Amino acid sequence: MQYLFELSGESPEIGLQELAALFYPFKFSIIKEFDRFVVLESKIPEKKIKELSERSAFLHHSAIIVAKLKSLLLEELDKVKWAFVKVPYCVRAIDLTGTEFAGLEARLAGPIYDYLVHHKNSSQPLVSLGNPKTTVLFVITKKEVYVTKVLWKVPKGRFIGREPIKKPAFHPTTLKPKLARLLVNLARAKKSKTLLDPFCGTGSVLIEAAILGCKPVGVDIDADMIKGSKTNLKFYKQKASVILGNATKLHKLIKLSSIDAIATDPPYGRSTKVVAESIQHLYKDFFLSANEVLKPKHFLSVLYPHYINAKKLLNKKQWQIVFESEMYVHGGLTRKFLILQKR
C-alpha cells in the first residue's frame, strides 16, 4: 500500500527523519518526495499508520493513496472507486500548482456525491466539515493528482497545555513539548521500553515519553531540577523514575547496556548549571557515559546549540552518526539535531 504524509513546514528534512524513526524497525520504501510531502510504500496496515502518526511531532497529515489521476477532469474523477467513502464525509484539497479556482473542494465533492446516490442508495449523502467519518484529501501537483483517504490529522493546539509557561515548575531553558516529543521519536523510543534523559531538567522529555507509553528515566545533577521534574510529572499525571546524579557517570546509577533509547537536551553552559571543566568536556564525557548504559545498536538523539561541535567530541569507534541537521530558533541561536547509533 502507498501512503501520503504531509510533513511540518518548520523542517521537512527533520520531519522525514522523524517519519523514518517512527516506522523503525518496520520495512518501507520512499517512492517520491515533493514540496513537504512524502509518498511511502509499506505493508503496514492503516490502523498501525494511524498509531504511528499519533505519536508524531512534525507530521500534519497521514493518508492512504486511493488513486493517482492525470487531471481533475470529470472523466478522470469518474475512474475513482469511491466505495471507501463513509457518510458524513468532506472533501479537502491542497493545490500545489496555484492554478485552481475558488470553490474547488465543492466541485470535487460532486462526483463523490453522485456515486453515493447511485451506488449506495443514499438519497442525500451527508457532508460534515467538522466531524466527518471520511475525509477525502486531494493533493494537486503539476504532473498528477493524489486522491487520498485521511487516516490522521494533527489536532489543533495539541501541545498548548504542556508549553513551558503552563508547567507549575518553570525554567527558562525548558524544552518545548513539540521538540521534546521529536527527540523521543528520533531516538526510536517505543512503547513499554526505557527512555533515558540524562539532563532531564524540569521533565519535558520525560513527560512526552510517558505520554507515548515509554518507561522514562530522568537524571539531573541539580536537585532543584529533580524537584521540578517530579512536580511537573505529577501535574500531568505521568510517571517516571527521576534520579539525582551526574550524566557523565551514568554507570554509577544505571545498569550497563540496559537502556533502550536516550533522548536529551544537554545544558548550553549559559543559564544552566554545568559541573565540568568546560561545556566541551561535559559533552565528550556524556557521550562516553551514555554509550555504556545504552543497549548495542540502539539510538541516542540529542539537541544542542550551533556553537558546540558535538561531532568532534564523539568517539567514532563507539558511535555511528545516523543523521544531523539544524533548525533556526531565533537571532542568537540555531539548534542542531544529532542522531547516533551505538555500534
C-alpha positions as CSV (number, residue, x, y, z in Angstrom):
1,M,0.0,0.0,0.0
2,Q,1.1,3.5,-0.6
3,Y,0.7,6.3,1.9
4,L,1.0,10.1,1.7
5,F,2.4,12.1,4.6
6,E,2.4,15.9,4.9
7,L,5.4,17.0,7.0
8,S,5.8,20.0,9.2
9,G,6.8,23.2,7.4
10,E,9.3,24.0,10.2
11,S,11.7,21.5,8.7
12,P,10.6,18.9,6.2
13,E,14.1,17.3,6.4
14,I,13.7,16.7,10.2
15,G,10.1,15.6,9.7
16,L,11.3,13.0,7.2
17,Q,13.8,11.7,9.7
18,E,11.1,11.5,12.4
19,L,8.9,9.6,10.0
20,A,11.7,7.1,9.4
21,A,12.2,6.8,13.1
22,L,8.5,6.2,13.7
23,F,8.5,3.4,11.2
24,Y,11.6,1.7,12.7
25,P,12.0,-1.3,12.6
26,F,9.2,-1.9,10.0
27,K,10.2,-2.0,6.4
28,F,9.2,0.8,4.0
29,S,10.4,2.5,0.8
30,I,10.1,6.1,-0.1
31,I,8.6,6.4,-3.6
32,K,8.6,10.2,-4.0
33,E,9.3,13.4,-2.2
34,F,7.8,16.8,-3.3
35,D,7.3,20.1,-1.5
36,R,6.6,19.0,2.1
37,F,5.0,15.6,1.1
38,V,6.3,12.1,1.1
39,V,4.9,9.1,-0.7
40,L,5.8,5.9,1.0
41,E,5.1,2.3,0.3
42,S,4.7,-0.3,3.1
43,K,2.8,-3.4,4.1
44,I,1.9,-1.8,7.4
45,P,-1.9,-1.7,7.8
46,E,-3.9,1.6,8.0
47,K,-4.5,1.1,11.8
48,K,-0.8,1.0,12.5
49,I,-0.1,4.0,10.3
50,K,-2.6,6.0,12.4
51,E,-1.0,4.8,15.6
52,L,2.4,5.9,14.4
53,S,1.1,9.3,13.2
54,E,-0.5,10.0,16.6
55,R,3.0,9.7,18.2
56,S,4.5,12.2,15.8
57,A,5.7,15.8,16.5
58,F,6.4,17.0,12.9
59,L,3.5,15.4,10.9
60,H,0.4,17.2,9.7
61,H,-1.4,14.5,7.8
62,S,-1.2,10.9,7.0
63,A,-3.4,9.3,4.3
64,I,-3.7,6.2,2.2
65,I,-3.5,6.8,-1.5
66,V,-6.7,5.7,-3.2
67,A,-5.9,6.8,-6.8
68,K,-3.4,8.9,-8.9
69,L,-5.1,10.9,-11.6
70,K,-3.7,12.8,-14.6
71,S,-6.0,15.7,-14.0
72,L,-9.2,16.9,-12.3
73,L,-11.4,16.4,-15.4
74,L,-14.7,14.6,-14.8
75,E,-13.6,11.7,-16.9
76,E,-10.6,11.2,-14.6
77,L,-12.6,11.6,-11.4
78,D,-15.1,9.0,-12.6
79,K,-12.3,6.4,-12.7
80,V,-12.0,6.5,-8.9
81,K,-13.9,3.9,-6.9
82,W,-15.5,5.9,-4.2
83,A,-16.8,2.9,-2.2
84,F,-14.3,3.7,0.6
85,V,-16.3,6.9,1.4
86,K,-18.5,6.7,4.5
87,V,-21.0,9.4,5.4
88,P,-20.9,12.0,6.6
89,Y,-17.9,12.9,4.5
90,C,-15.9,16.0,3.5
91,V,-13.5,17.0,0.8
92,R,-10.3,18.9,1.2
93,A,-7.8,20.0,-1.5
94,I,-4.2,21.1,-1.4
95,D,-3.3,22.8,-4.6
96,L,0.5,22.9,-5.1
97,T,0.1,24.4,-8.6
98,G,-1.7,27.6,-7.5
99,T,-3.8,27.4,-10.7
100,E,-7.2,26.1,-9.4
101,F,-10.2,28.4,-8.9
102,A,-12.3,29.1,-5.8
103,G,-14.9,26.5,-4.9
104,L,-12.5,23.7,-5.8
105,E,-13.5,21.5,-2.9
106,A,-17.2,21.8,-3.6
107,R,-16.6,20.9,-7.2
108,L,-14.6,17.8,-6.3
109,A,-17.3,16.7,-3.9
110,G,-19.8,16.4,-6.8
111,P,-18.6,13.1,-8.3
112,I,-18.4,11.5,-4.8
113,Y,-22.0,12.7,-4.1
114,D,-23.3,11.2,-7.3
115,Y,-21.5,7.9,-6.6
116,L,-23.1,7.6,-3.2
117,V,-26.5,8.4,-4.6
118,H,-26.3,5.8,-7.4
119,H,-24.2,3.0,-5.8
120,K,-25.1,3.2,-2.1
121,N,-28.7,4.1,-2.4
122,S,-28.2,7.3,-0.4
123,S,-30.8,9.8,-1.4
124,Q,-29.0,12.7,0.3
125,P,-25.4,11.9,1.4
126,L,-24.5,14.0,4.3
127,V,-21.5,16.3,4.4
128,S,-19.7,17.2,7.6
129,L,-16.8,19.6,7.7
130,G,-16.4,19.4,11.4
131,N,-16.8,15.7,12.2
132,P,-16.7,13.5,9.0
133,K,-16.3,9.8,9.0
134,T,-14.3,10.1,5.8
135,T,-12.1,13.0,4.7
136,V,-11.1,12.8,1.1
137,L,-7.9,14.8,0.5
138,F,-6.8,15.8,-3.0
139,V,-3.2,16.8,-3.3
140,I,-2.7,18.5,-6.7
141,T,0.7,18.7,-8.3
142,K,1.8,19.8,-11.8
143,K,2.2,16.2,-13.0
144,E,-0.5,14.3,-11.1
145,V,-3.4,14.4,-8.6
146,Y,-3.3,12.2,-5.5
147,V,-6.7,11.1,-4.2
148,T,-6.3,10.0,-0.6
149,K,-8.3,9.0,2.4
150,V,-7.1,10.8,5.5
151,L,-6.1,8.5,8.3
152,W,-4.9,11.1,10.8
153,K,-4.8,14.9,11.0
154,V,-2.8,16.8,13.6
155,P,-5.2,18.2,16.3
156,K,-5.1,21.9,16.8
157,G,-3.3,23.0,19.9
158,R,-2.2,19.5,20.9
159,F,0.8,20.8,22.8
160,I,-0.5,24.1,24.2
161,G,-1.3,22.7,27.6
162,R,2.3,21.5,28.1
163,E,4.1,24.6,26.9
164,P,6.8,25.7,29.4
165,I,4.8,28.6,30.7
166,K,1.9,26.2,31.6
167,K,4.1,24.0,33.7
168,P,4.0,24.5,37.5
169,A,7.8,24.1,37.7
170,F,9.1,26.6,35.1
171,H,12.7,27.2,34.0
172,P,13.8,29.5,31.1
173,T,15.7,26.6,29.4
174,T,12.7,24.3,29.5
175,L,12.3,22.4,26.2
176,K,9.0,23.0,24.3
177,P,6.8,19.8,24.2
178,K,6.9,19.6,20.4
179,L,10.7,19.4,20.4
180,A,10.7,17.1,23.3
181,R,8.3,14.7,21.5
182,L,10.5,15.0,18.4
183,L,13.6,13.9,20.4
184,V,11.8,10.9,21.9
185,N,10.8,9.8,18.4
186,L,14.2,10.4,16.8
187,A,15.6,8.1,19.4
188,R,13.3,5.3,18.2
189,A,11.8,5.1,21.7
190,K,8.9,2.5,21.6
191,K,6.0,1.8,23.9
192,S,6.9,-0.1,27.1
193,K,10.6,0.5,26.5
194,T,13.0,2.5,28.7
195,L,13.8,6.1,27.6
196,L,16.6,7.9,29.4
197,D,17.1,11.7,29.6
198,P,20.4,12.2,31.3
199,F,19.8,16.0,31.5
200,C,16.1,15.9,32.4
201,G,15.8,19.4,33.8
202,T,12.1,20.0,34.6
203,G,11.0,16.9,32.7
204,S,9.8,17.9,29.3
205,V,11.3,14.8,27.6
206,L,10.1,12.5,30.4
207,I,6.5,13.8,30.1
208,E,6.3,13.3,26.4
209,A,7.9,9.8,26.6
210,A,5.5,8.8,29.4
211,I,2.5,10.0,27.3
212,L,3.8,7.8,24.5
213,G,3.8,4.8,26.7
214,C,7.6,4.6,27.3
215,K,9.2,3.9,30.7
216,P,11.1,7.2,31.2
217,V,14.2,7.6,33.4
218,G,15.5,11.0,34.2
219,V,18.9,12.1,35.6
220,D,20.0,15.6,36.6
221,I,22.8,16.9,38.8
222,D,20.7,19.8,40.1
223,A,18.4,18.9,43.0
224,D,16.1,21.8,42.1
225,M,15.6,20.4,38.6
226,I,14.8,16.9,40.0
227,K,12.2,18.5,42.2
228,G,10.8,20.4,39.2
229,S,10.6,17.2,37.2
230,K,8.7,15.5,39.9
231,T,6.3,18.4,40.3
232,N,5.6,18.6,36.5
233,L,5.2,14.8,36.1
234,K,2.7,14.8,39.0
235,F,0.8,17.8,37.4
236,Y,0.4,15.9,34.1
237,K,-0.3,12.6,35.9
238,Q,2.6,10.9,34.3
239,K,5.2,8.5,35.9
240,A,8.9,8.3,35.5
241,S,12.0,7.4,37.6
242,V,13.9,10.5,38.4
243,I,17.4,10.3,39.8
244,L,19.8,12.9,41.2
245,G,23.1,12.2,39.6
246,N,25.8,13.0,37.1
247,A,25.2,12.4,33.3
248,T,28.9,11.8,32.8
249,K,28.9,8.9,35.3
250,L,25.7,7.1,34.4
251,H,27.3,3.7,35.1
252,K,27.1,4.5,38.8
253,L,23.3,5.0,38.5
254,I,22.1,2.6,35.8
255,K,23.0,-0.9,34.8
256,L,25.3,-1.2,31.8
257,S,23.7,-1.8,28.4
258,S,20.2,-1.7,29.8
259,I,18.6,1.4,28.3
260,D,16.5,1.1,25.1
261,A,16.8,4.8,23.9
262,I,18.3,8.1,25.0
263,A,16.9,11.5,24.2
264,T,18.2,14.7,25.7
265,D,18.8,18.4,25.5
266,P,22.0,19.0,27.4
267,P,22.9,22.3,29.1
268,Y,24.3,25.1,26.9
269,G,26.6,26.4,29.5
270,R,25.0,29.8,29.8
271,S,21.9,29.9,32.1
272,T,22.3,26.3,33.3
273,K,24.3,24.5,35.9
274,V,27.3,22.8,34.4
275,V,29.6,20.7,36.6
276,A,32.5,20.1,34.3
277,E,35.8,21.6,33.3
278,S,34.1,23.1,30.2
279,I,31.0,22.6,28.2
280,Q,33.1,20.6,25.6
281,H,34.3,18.3,28.3
282,L,30.8,17.8,29.6
283,Y,29.6,16.7,26.1
284,K,32.6,14.5,25.5
285,D,32.2,12.7,28.8
286,F,28.5,12.4,28.4
287,F,28.8,10.6,25.1
288,L,31.2,8.1,26.7
289,S,28.9,7.6,29.6
290,A,25.7,7.3,27.5
291,N,27.4,4.6,25.4
292,E,28.0,2.5,28.5
293,V,24.3,2.3,29.5
294,L,22.7,2.2,26.1
295,K,22.0,-1.2,24.5
296,P,24.1,-2.1,21.4
297,K,22.6,-1.0,18.1
298,H,20.2,1.3,19.9
299,F,19.8,5.1,19.4
300,L,20.6,8.4,21.1
301,S,19.1,11.7,19.9
302,V,20.5,15.0,21.2
303,L,19.6,18.6,20.6
304,Y,22.4,21.2,21.1
305,P,23.4,24.8,20.1
306,H,25.2,25.6,16.9
307,Y,28.3,26.9,18.7
308,I,29.1,23.4,20.1
309,N,30.8,20.9,17.7
310,A,29.3,17.8,19.1
311,K,30.5,15.5,16.3
312,K,34.1,16.4,17.1
313,L,33.5,15.2,20.7
314,L,32.4,11.7,19.7
315,N,34.3,8.5,19.9
316,K,33.6,7.3,16.3
317,K,34.5,3.7,17.4
318,Q,31.6,3.8,19.8
319,W,29.0,5.7,17.7
320,Q,27.7,5.8,14.2
321,I,26.2,9.1,13.0
322,V,22.7,8.4,11.6
323,F,21.6,11.9,10.9
324,E,22.4,15.5,11.6
325,S,20.6,18.7,10.9
326,E,19.8,22.1,12.2
327,M,16.8,24.3,12.8
328,Y,16.8,28.1,13.2
329,V,15.3,29.3,16.5
330,H,16.0,33.0,16.8
331,G,18.7,35.6,16.1
332,G,21.1,34.2,18.6
333,L,20.5,30.5,18.4
334,T,20.3,27.7,15.8
335,R,19.7,24.3,17.3
336,K,21.3,21.2,15.9
337,F,19.9,17.7,15.9
338,L,22.2,14.6,16.0
339,I,21.0,11.0,16.0
340,L,23.6,8.4,16.9
341,Q,23.5,4.6,17.0
342,K,25.7,2.6,19.4
343,R,28.0,0.3,17.5
